[in-house]
């Protein structure tokens, strides 16, 4: 237990209770942020003339040293571990002022936001790497025809590039959500104290500036008592995980020999310990499972938040680990998928499969509408009856003739219809069908090529914007370190002059 906080209102604390309530195991990732928060806070206290420059310098020197942090339950949390390390370094007379005008309540939420900023930037860069992987692979498959499915039934022909761009666009929305979350995460709660700020004349804006925040979480109760930024991030991660899970599920299903759309690279699969023919989609299966973990993290965090009253409660420290678990699950899934996608082998010879599955039926009906002025619903019924007739006789569209189509039309809807052979042939040609889908957002190679150019341009712009966020944090860190060094150096020089004058 923390001795610093004992001996006043409270006596000793049981070791098992200290172990049970301590967050120290999950706090290690916050240590660097907590030290920087203390540096910024001390600089501000000195500038506001709340503490003396020489005391500020000693505290900053201690915070810049290799602190011996006691990262175990005896310190309760990382905040007390840092404070107690500083006390051991400079003594109680100076070190006892480290915590003037701040609380662990405003400090912990600030540290989480600082750590989360860097994680969000890494996540967004990983999303964009995944998008780049999809775009680069799509460029190789602009004319690769595959069958797409609805209800897991063969539906219509598209290109593999068109499919990959659908995944690209879903990730683009994920990226926008993460960017929105970052904007709200990058607000500083410091200066809110335990919940009501402080009577010391602090400058909250200065601390926010030194720590690289874009502004404040202004209301002090809201600042220490809100974790909606965690829920928002987990919600965005959940949607990303759902999108990745759908992609993983497609790869699992499509890599089955029964579908035969793609083949996974050997080094992303496993085999059976008993059945030597097996090629199991190991990586997509793990991604699919981990997506459920992210959803669980969001639900657990939301349920914990729902049950709390306002301001600070220790339940918060049970919520934060769910955030880091969700971040790691999505980040690792993005990274491994970005490596897998370019290695996919696509089975592009789908003509025979297309005939057997009658995926040209829609275009056959469209042909009757466009060339023979048959109402679409009537054409739909005629082609449906034609498909049924061909299936019953174990035939495909390859066996469809004008005479057979005329008989089906007459028997089904009482329509006299004579269709040309070449119109039937064109209507069941999968390559021509795909080329005919030449509308915005369609799979025609011309449209997909244009979409690729636009996506790559937007990706470059997004990457530039994210790199600017990263650069802003790096510049703030440099400013904090240089200010810390300047104050520490000025004190050392002043002490040196004082000693020389005494001689």
C-alpha positions in Angstrom: 0.0 0.0 0.0 1.1 3.6 -0.6 2.6 4.9 2.7 2.4 8.5 1.3 -1.4 8.4 1.5 -1.5 6.6 4.9 -1.2 8.0 8.4 -3.6 10.9 7.9 -7.3 10.1 7.6 -6.6 6.3 7.2 -4.4 3.8 9.0 -2.8 0.8 7.3 -4.3 -1.2 4.5 -4.5 -4.9 4.3 -2.1 -6.4 1.8 -4.8 -8.5 0.1 -7.0 -5.5 -0.2 -4.2 -3.5 -1.7 -3.5 -6.3 -4.2 -7.2 -6.5 -5.1 -7.7 -2.8 -5.7 -4.3 -2.0 -7.3 -4.2 -1.0 -11.0 -0.4 -1.2 -11.1 -0.2 -4.2 -13.4 -2.2 -2.3 -16.1 -0.5 1.1 -15.4 3.0 0.4 -16.8 1.9 1.7 -20.2 1.0 5.0 -18.6 4.3 5.7 -16.8 5.8 7.9 -19.5 2.7 9.9 -19.9 2.4 10.4 -16.1 6.0 11.7 -15.9 5.3 14.1 -18.7 2.1 15.3 -17.1 4.1 16.0 -13.9 6.7 17.9 -15.9 4.1 20.1 -17.6 2.3 20.7 -14.3 5.5 21.7 -12.5 6.5 24.1 -15.3 3.0 25.7 -15.1 3.2 25.9 -11.2 6.5 27.7 -11.5 5.3 30.1 -14.2 2.3 30.9 -12.1 4.6 31.6 -9.1 2.9 28.9 -7.1 6.3 27.2 -6.4 9.8 28.6 -6.4 12.0 28.2 -9.6 14.6 26.3 -7.6 12.1 23.8 -6.3 10.6 23.4 -9.8 14.1 22.7 -11.2 14.8 20.0 -8.6 11.5 18.4 -9.3 12.1 18.5 -13.1 15.6 17.1 -12.6 14.1 14.2 -10.7 11.4 13.6 -13.3 14.0 13.6 -16.0 16.2 11.1 -14.1 16.0 7.3 -14.2 13.3 7.0 -11.6 13.2 3.8 -9.5 9.5 3.2 -9.9 8.0 0.6 -7.5 5.5 -0.9 -9.9 3.8 -3.2 -7.5 0.8 -3.1 -5.2 2.7 -1.3 -2.6 2.4 1.9 -4.7 -1.3 1.4 -5.5 -0.9 2.9 -9.0 1.6 4.5 -11.3 0.8 8.0 -10.1 1.8 7.2 -6.6 4.8 5.2 -7.9 6.1 8.3 -9.7 5.4 10.6 -6.7 7.1 8.3 -4.2 10.1 7.9 -6.6 10.4 11.7 -6.8 10.2 11.9 -3.0 13.0 9.5 -2.6 15.0 11.5 -5.1 14.6 15.1 -3.7 13.1 14.6 -0.2 9.8 15.5 1.3 10.4 19.3 1.6 10.6 19.7 -2.2 9.0 16.5 -3.4 5.9 17.1 -1.2 4.9 19.9 -3.5 4.7 17.7 -6.7 1.0 17.1 -6.1 0.0 20.8 -5.5 -3.2 21.6 -7.4 -3.8 18.2 -9.0 -5.4 14.9 -8.3 -4.9 11.4 -9.5 -8.4 11.8 -10.9 -7.5 14.4 -13.5 -4.0 12.9 -14.0 -5.2 9.4 -14.8 -7.7 10.4 -17.4 -5.1 12.7 -19.0 -2.6 9.9 -19.1 -5.1 7.6 -20.7 -5.9 10.2 -23.4 -2.2 10.7 -24.1 -1.5 7.0 -24.5 -4.6 6.6 -26.5 -3.7 9.4 -28.9 -0.6 7.5 -30.0 -2.5 4.2 -30.2 -5.1 5.9 -32.4 -2.5 7.3 -34.7 -0.9 3.8 -35.0 -4.3 2.3 -35.6 -5.2 4.8 -38.3 -1.9 4.3 -40.1 -2.5 0.5 -39.9 -6.0 1.0 -41.4 -4.4 2.9 -44.3 -1.7 0.2 -44.7 -4.6 -2.3 -45.0 -6.3 0.0 -47.6 -3.0 0.3 -49.5 -2.7 -3.5 -49.5 -6.3 -3.8 -50.9 -5.7 -1.2 -53.5 -2.4 -2.6 -54.7 -4.0 -6.1 -55.0 -7.1 -4.7 -56.7 -4.9 -3.2 -59.4 -3.8 -6.7 -60.4 -7.4 -7.9 -60.6 -9.4 -5.2 -62.4 -10.4 -7.7 -65.1 -10.4 -10.9 -62.9 -14.0 -12.1 -62.9 -15.4 -13.9 -59.9 -18.8 -14.9 -58.7 -20.3 -12.9 -55.9 -22.8 -14.4 -53.5 -25.9 -13.4 -51.6 -27.4 -15.7 -49.0 -24.3 -17.8 -49.8 -25.9 -18.6 -53.1 -24.2 -17.6 -56.5 -25.7 -14.2 -57.4 -23.9 -12.1 -60.0 -20.4 -11.9 -61.6 -18.1 -9.1 -60.5 -14.4 -8.5 -60.5 -12.2 -9.3 -57.6 -10.9 -5.7 -57.7 -14.5 -4.6 -57.3 -14.9 -6.8 -54.2 -11.6 -5.5 -52.7 -12.7 -1.9 -53.2 -15.8 -2.7 -51.2 -13.6 -3.6 -48.3 -11.5 -0.5 -48.9 -14.5 1.7 -48.6 -15.7 0.1 -45.4 -12.3 0.7 -43.9 -12.5 4.3 -45.0 -15.6 4.8 -42.9 -13.7 3.1 -40.0 -10.9 5.6 -40.5 -13.3 8.5 -40.4 -14.7 7.2 -37.1 -11.3 6.8 -35.6 -10.3 10.4 -36.7 -13.5 11.7 -35.1 -12.6 9.8 -31.9 -9.1 11.2 -31.9 -10.5 14.8 -32.1 -12.4 14.2 -28.9 -9.7 12.2 -27.2 -7.2 15.0 -27.7 -8.7 17.3 -25.1 -6.9 17.9 -21.7 -8.6 17.3 -18.4 -5.6 18.5 -16.3 -6.4 21.2 -13.7 -9.8 19.7 -12.9 -8.4 18.3 -9.7 -10.4 15.7 -7.9 -13.6 17.2 -9.4 -13.8 20.9 -8.6 -10.5 22.4 -9.8 -8.4 24.2 -7.2 -8.0 27.5 -5.4 -4.5 27.9 -6.7 -4.2 30.3 -9.7 -3.3 27.5 -12.2 -3.2 27.9 -16.0 -4.9 24.9 -17.5 -4.4 26.0 -21.0 -0.6 26.1 -20.5 -0.5 22.5 -19.3 -2.7 21.4 -22.3 -0.3 23.2 -24.7 2.8 21.6 -23.2 1.2 18.1 -23.5 0.2 18.7 -27.1 -3.6 18.8 -26.6 -5.9 20.8 -28.9 -7.9 22.2 -26.0 -9.5 21.4 -22.7 -12.3 19.2 -21.3 -13.5 22.3 -19.6 -16.1 21.3 -17.0 -14.2 19.8 -14.1 -16.8 17.2 -13.2 -17.1 16.2 -16.8 -13.3 16.1 -17.1 -12.7 13.6 -14.3 -16.0 11.7 -14.5 -16.3 11.0 -18.2 -15.0 8.0 -20.1 -17.2 8.4 -23.1 -14.0 8.8 -25.2 -13.2 5.2 -24.2 -16.6 4.0 -25.2 -16.5 6.0 -28.5 -13.1 4.5 -29.3 -14.3 1.0 -28.5 -17.4 1.5 -30.6 -15.3 2.6 -33.5 -13.0 -0.4 -32.9 -16.0 -2.7 -32.8 -17.3 -1.5 -36.2 -13.8 -2.0 -37.6 -13.6 -5.5 -36.1 -17.0 -6.3 -37.6 -15.7 -5.2 -41.0 -12.5 -7.3 -40.6 -14.5 -10.3 -39.4 -16.7 -10.1 -42.6 -13.6 -10.1 -44.7 -12.1 -13.0 -42.8 -15.4 -14.9 -43.2 -15.4 -14.3 -46.9 -11.8 -15.7 -47.1 -12.8 -18.7 -45.0 -15.8 -19.6 -47.1 -14.2 -18.7 -50.5 -11.1 -20.7 -49.8 -13.2 -23.8 -49.3 -12.9 -26.2 -52.4 -16.7 -26.1 -52.6 -16.5 -22.4 -53.4 -13.0 -22.2 -54.9 -12.8 -18.5 -55.3 -9.4 -17.9 -53.6 -6.6 -20.0 -52.2 -4.8 -18.7 -49.1 -1.0 -18.7 -49.0 0.5 -21.7 -47.2 2.2 -19.6 -44.5 -1.1 -18.2 -43.3 -2.8 -21.7 -43.0 -2.4 -24.9 -41.1 -3.1 -28.6 -41.8 -4.7 -31.3 -39.9 -2.8 -33.6 -37.5 -4.8 -36.5 -39.0 -6.1 -35.5 -42.4 -3.1 -34.7 -44.8 -5.3 -33.1 -47.5 -6.5 -30.2 -45.2 -5.5 -26.6 -45.7 -7.2 -24.8 -42.8 -7.8 -21.0 -42.9 -6.1 -20.5 -39.5 -5.4 -16.7 -39.6 -8.9 -15.6 -40.8 -10.5 -17.8 -38.2 -8.5 -16.2 -35.4 -9.4 -12.7 -36.7 -13.1 -13.7 -36.8 -12.9 -14.9 -33.1 -11.0 -11.8 -31.9 -13.6 -9.5 -33.4 -16.0 -11.0 -30.8 -13.5 -10.1 -28.1 -13.6 -6.4 -29.2 -17.4 -6.4 -29.1 -17.2 -8.0 -25.7 -14.7 -5.3 -24.5 -17.2 -2.6 -25.7 -20.2 -4.2 -24.0 -18.2 -4.8 -20.7 -17.0 -1.1 -20.7 -20.5 0.2 -21.5 -22.1 -1.9 -18.8 -19.6 -0.7 -16.2 -20.0 2.9 -17.2 -23.8 2.6 -17.1 -23.8 1.6 -13.4 -21.7 4.5 -12.1 -22.7 7.8 -10.6 -21.0 11.0 -11.8 -17.4 12.2 -11.0 -14.7 9.6 -10.3 -15.2 6.0 -9.3 -12.6 3.2 -9.0 -14.7 1.2 -11.4 -12.9 3.2 -14.1 -9.7 1.3 -13.6 -11.6 -1.9 -14.6 -12.8 -0.2 -17.8 -9.4 1.0 -19.1 -7.9 -2.5 -19.7 -10.8 -3.2 -22.0 -9.7 -0.3 -24.2 -6.2 -1.6 -24.6 -7.4 -5.1 -25.3 -9.7 -3.8 -28.1 -6.9 -1.6 -29.5 -4.5 -4.5 -29.6 -7.0 -7.0 -31.2 -7.9 -4.7 -34.0 -4.3 -3.5 -34.6 -2.8 -7.0 -34.8 -5.7 -8.1 -37.1 -5.1 -5.2 -39.5 -1.4 -5.8 -39.7 -1.7 -9.5 -40.4 -4.5 -9.1 -43.0 -2.4 -6.4 -44.8 0.3 -9.0 -45.3 -2.1 -11.8 -46.3 -4.2 -10.0 -49.0 -1.4 -9.5 -51.6 -0.6 -13.2 -51.3 -4.0 -14.5 -52.3 -4.4 -16.7 -55.3 -7.6 -15.9 -57.2 -9.3 -18.6 -59.3 -10.5 -16.6 -62.2 -11.8 -19.4 -64.6 -15.4 -19.2 -63.5 -17.2 -19.7 -66.9 -18.2 -23.3 -66.2 -19.2 -22.5 -62.6 -21.2 -19.5 -63.8 -23.1 -21.6 -66.3 -24.0 -24.2 -63.7 -25.0 -21.6 -61.1 -27.1 -19.5 -63.6 -25.6 -16.2 -62.4 -26.3 -14.7 -65.9 -30.1 -15.0 -65.2 -30.4 -11.3 -64.2 -28.7 -10.2 -67.4 -30.9 -12.6 -69.5 -34.0 -10.9 -68.0 -32.4 -7.5 -68.7 -31.8 -8.5 -72.3 -35.5 -9.4 -72.8 -36.4 -5.9 -71.4 -33.9 -3.9 -73.5 -34.1 -5.7 -76.8 -37.6 -7.2 -76.8 -39.5 -4.7 -74.7 -40.7 -7.3 -72.3 -41.8 -5.8 -68.9 -39.2 -6.7 -66.3 -41.4 -8.6 -64.0 -42.6 -10.7 -66.9 -39.0 -11.2 -68.1 -38.1 -12.2 -64.5 -40.8 -14.9 -64.5 -39.8 -16.2 -68.0 -36.1 -16.5 -67.1 -36.9 -18.1 -63.7 -39.0 -20.7 -65.5 -36.2 -21.3 -68.0 -33.7 -21.9 -65.2 -36.1 -24.4 -63.6 -36.5 -26.2 -66.9 -32.7 -26.4 -67.5 -32.0 -27.6 -64.0 -34.6 -30.4 -64.3 -33.0 -31.6 -67.5 -29.5 -31.3 -66.0 -28.6 -28.5 -68.5 -27.2 -25.0 -68.3 -27.6 -21.7 -70.1 -25.2 -23.1 -72.7 -28.1 -25.4 -73.8 -30.6 -22.5 -73.9 -32.0 -22.0 -77.5 -34.4 -19.5 -79.0 -36.9 -22.3 -79.4 -36.7 -23.4 -75.8 -37.0 -19.8 -74.6 -40.0 -19.3 -76.8 -41.7 -22.4 -75.4 -41.1 -21.4 -71.8 -42.4 -17.9 -72.5 -45.6 -19.2 -74.1 -46.2 -21.8 -71.4 -45.4 -19.4 -68.5 -47.0 -16.1 -69.4 -48.6 -16.7 -72.7 -46.2 -14.5 -74.6 -45.0 -15.1 -78.2 -41.3 -14.5 -78.1 -38.5 -15.2 -80.6 -35.0 -14.3 -79.4 -31.9 -14.3 -81.5 -29.1 -16.8 -80.8 -26.5 -14.0 -80.5 -28.6 -12.2 -77.9 -28.7 -15.3 -75.7 -24.9 -15.9 -76.1 -24.1 -12.3 -75.2 -26.4 -12.4 -72.2 -24.6 -15.3 -70.6 -21.1 -14.2 -71.3 -19.7 -13.3 -67.8 -17.0 -11.0 -69.1 -19.5 -9.0 -71.2 -21.9 -8.9 -68.3 -19.3 -7.4 -66.0 -18.3 -4.9 -68.7 -22.0 -3.9 -69.0 -22.2 -2.9 -65.4 -20.7 0.4 -66.4 -22.4 2.7 -63.8 -20.9 4.6 -60.9 -19.9 2.1 -58.3 -20.2 -0.8 -60.6 -17.7 -3.6 -61.4 -17.0 -2.7 -65.0 -13.2 -2.5 -65.4 -13.4 1.2 -66.6 -15.3 2.2 -63.4 -13.1 0.2 -61.1 -9.9 1.7 -62.6 -11.3 5.2 -62.1 -12.3 4.3 -58.5 -8.8 3.0 -57.8 -7.3 6.3 -58.9 -9.6 8.3 -56.6 -9.1 5.9 -53.7 -5.4 6.1 -53.9 -5.5 9.9 -54.0 -7.8 10.1 -50.9 -5.5 7.6 -49.2 -2.5 9.8 -49.8 -4.3 12.8 -48.4 -5.5 10.9 -45.3 -2.0 9.7 -44.6 -0.6 13.2 -44.8 -3.3 14.4 -42.3 -2.5 11.6 -39.8 1.2 12.2 -40.1 0.5 15.9 -39.2 -1.2 14.7 -36.0 1.8 12.6 -35.2 4.2 15.4 -36.0 2.2 17.8 -33.7 2.6 15.4 -30.8 6.3 15.0 -31.5 6.8 18.8 -31.5 4.9 19.2 -28.2 7.0 16.5 -26.6 10.2 18.3 -27.9 8.9 21.6 -26.5 8.1 20.0 -23.1 11.6 18.4 -22.9 13.4 21.6 -24.0 11.5 23.7 -21.4 12.2 21.1 -18.7 15.9 21.1 -19.7 16.1 24.9 -19.8 14.6 25.3 -16.2 16.9 22.5 -14.9 20.0 24.0 -16.5 19.2 27.5 -15.3 19.0 26.3 -11.7 22.3 24.3 -12.0 24.1 27.4 -13.4 22.7 29.6 -10.7 23.8 27.1 -8.0 27.2 27.0 -9.6 27.5 30.8 -9.5 26.3 30.9 -5.9 29.0 28.3 -4.8 31.7 30.3 -6.6 30.7 33.5 -5.0 30.8 31.9 -1.5 34.4 30.9 -2.2 
